Amino acid sequence: MHFPAIGDFYKRLLFLLPFATEMPPEDRRFSYEAPMQWQYLYPQCGGVDQSPVPLNAQKVIPIGLPPLHFGLYDEPFDELLNVRNNGHTVEFSVPTTVYGERPYITGGLLEDFYEAMAVHFHWGSAQQKGSEHLLNGRRYDLEMHIVHRNTKYQSDEEARNQTDGLAVLAVLFKVVRTNYIYYQPGFTEILGSLLHVGEFNSSYTPAAFLTLGSLLGGLDRGNFYAYKGSLTTPPCSPAVLWHVFAEVLPISHLELPKFWQLRNRYGRPLLNNFRPLQSLERRQVFLRRPLEEYLWS
Ligand SMILES: [Zn+2]
């Protein structure tokens, strides 16, 4: 049947309404098969300052940035993690540390204190590398996001509506063909959890008290790209001060495929959960190089 009078807008509306009405706020349904359609339900996905973007050492602003400061990152959590498959990724909420506060960061592009709220991952498939950000034209195999909220805002919703509401630390991983990689205990526990959270909505609690810093391994925390961007999943709020580390960490070719075993809410393989690159437009990208430590100390 054909309706010549019906506008494109209404066609989209009819397509989206069944989802829109049944969807509680924390159960955001979206598909990586059609990321261009996110904007019809989440207008900010078609708006300004979107992420991810390509990062290129040749195209950065040579202005010094202060180092990031990591508060309580190496203090143990006061409870065990709960690692969960939410249908789009594997994630866990960041507990408070034994000092009663969550780990936090400041420095870099951050003028305030940002406390760590949650950690999740983006990956590809056997055929496709799956980092979200590109470094010097290369896509890597895995990307970890540690999402932080500005402590001057009381809720995630409030923070998402501010341009300085959130800060995300991104770590990229490159697959290496060796069995002998020393992972920090935190990352080992996350990898071990993957086999237990294959099905949608399943979760697993590793039996170890970890620190947030133990996810970063021996990463050079002083060398990072920084820019103003957005959440890379709906609602794509342009509220994120991104800090993407320049060093790429190794992950064994025996461990990476564990991410590809996960399944989404429809029981299908949860693969390629990375958003396509977005236009940088006129945004500036900063790169903090190790040399600058001399200038700032
Ligand atoms: Zn992410």
Residues whose N, C-alpha, C, O or C-beta is under 5 A from the ligand:
A	BS01	ZN	H145
